[in-house]
Amino acid sequence: MSASREQKPLLGKLRLTSIILVETGLHIGGGGENLNIGGLDKPVIRDPITRHPYLPGSSIKGKLRSILERLLNKPLNRTGGSGTYRYESDDLEDGYTEIDGQDIPYQGARHCQLSRIFGSTGGPGSGAKTWIKTYIVKAQCLEENSTKPINGESYTSTKGRNAPARLIVRDSHLLPDSAKKLKKIDTGLYMTEWKFENGLDRITAAANPRQLERVPAGSEFRFELVYTVEDASQAIEDLKNLAIAVAILEDDALGGHGSRGYGKVKFHNFQFSYHDVEQYRQITNTGGSSLSPISLGDTSELLSRFSEIQGLLPGS
């Protein structure tokens, strides 16, 4: 594979902040590092310094990605371990993933609506092959392995290329008021609650109890994401898709056990701001201030007033 000498463009950064309100007990696991008799089966993840529960950016980003995969009807062409599958663009160019005896088409990460936001790891995955049209493989000096026809055209097996994500989702930490309230609750756990559940044997009726730790309803976390604008026309489409995914998340669940009532969340107090690269230079040269952010109350306003966010972007 030849070395790439072309840098990806950087037009600017769009920053979104909001508040996540937990409306039903929420569980994002932190691993069972302490196994005590009568202790928790599934503790929540905590900041190692403050011991406060928090919402990892990886969990929120993964949830938004899975929602968008379904929204865009992406095929499942990559194994994720433990019998799970997900979607990935195997390469920057369109092609096929050969997996489980099937050739599954994928969109190249250059224009795939999902991969350009969340990034993708080059294929093939374990036990799979990546097939790209032979003339593209030769023109771009990619690694050449075997060749075969797919739908009447010549394809060559190659090693796919990674595509970096345009989206960053920060870890969400408790607001100071919520932390203050949670420190006062009396549940026997620090700032969280127990949730006892029982699995019943259908023949003997024997109970199999388990204890889960949850972040209590009413807790609020600060949410932040940053989107790198590389292509002005694609940015509008990407941000629309993200806005829709955030709205769908409110009607879904964050964290584990959502089908049993856990993890209902609501976003409010949205703030959008955009800096192009020239504004960053001006701030460092003259100390100029940032432009005023756009404020939106909730996800209904986020969708209905999206044209105002679009107005922040270059070329709008």
Summary of the structure (lengths in Angstrom):
residues: 316
radius of gyration: 23.1
end to end distance: 37.6
largest distance: 76.1
contacts: 935
relative contact order: 0.20
helix: 24%
strand: 32%
